[in-house]
Amino acid sequence: DAGVIQSPRHEVTEMGQEVTLRCKPISGHNSLFWYRQTMMRGLELLIYFNNNVPIDDSGMPEDRFSAKMPNASFSTLKIQPSEPRDSAVYFCASSLRGALNTIYFGEGSWLTVV
Amino acid sequence: AQSVTQLGSHVSVSEGALVLLRCNYSSSVPPYLFWYVQYPNQGLQLLLKYTTGATLVKGINGFEAEFKKSETSFHLTKPSAHMSDAAEYFCAVNNGNQFYFGTGTSLTVIP
């Protein structure tokens, strides 16, 4: 079975440009999570969805960040405009909702804003 | 409220020595506990998880963890470290809606 698929794997962009990160969760999973990982702050939860509905976006750093999940098999995380401090690895993860269930991570999108 | 504390952001062991990575949790509901490993330039992978039943849980690559309710701990161990175990390790608790991750412990294995 395919795991969580993220694209792009690597992106280098100039400050001020729009960045869109994409995620395809594991088929059948009903929870989707976006995380950001940096050396300074570690692994941070940005937002998560249950059944395509955003449940908690309190981790989204500011209005420049937005996330959507138009259907059960696709989600985007958009940064507009991007800034150098947004440079990080962004992980998408999915799971079946429920305490017993495992969360599965994608390989990450490595973003560098110059 | 749920939270996870990992003591020691960096741990170094010699190859062949015991690995012990510490994790303490707080949870307002019965805890479901997980250990994940992250190898360089990769995503997080599940090592093992505790849900119910036997408190000693065995995972991949020779790792195991023991759930101790009285100590609110879920420490990860491996009897003999291998060079390939060098990675970042994350403890996590799931409350049914979302996962709460610790800050991670970087394991270095010295030849």
Interface residues (C-beta under 8 A of the other chain):
Chain A: V4 S31 F33 G42 L43 L45 Y48 N50 I55 D56 F91 A93 S95 R97 G98 A99 L100 N101 T102 I103 Y104 F105 G106 E107 G108
Chain B: V29 P30 Y32 F34 Y36 Q42 G43 L44 Q45 L46 K49 T51 F90 A92 N94 N95 G96 N97 Q98 F99 F101 T103 G104
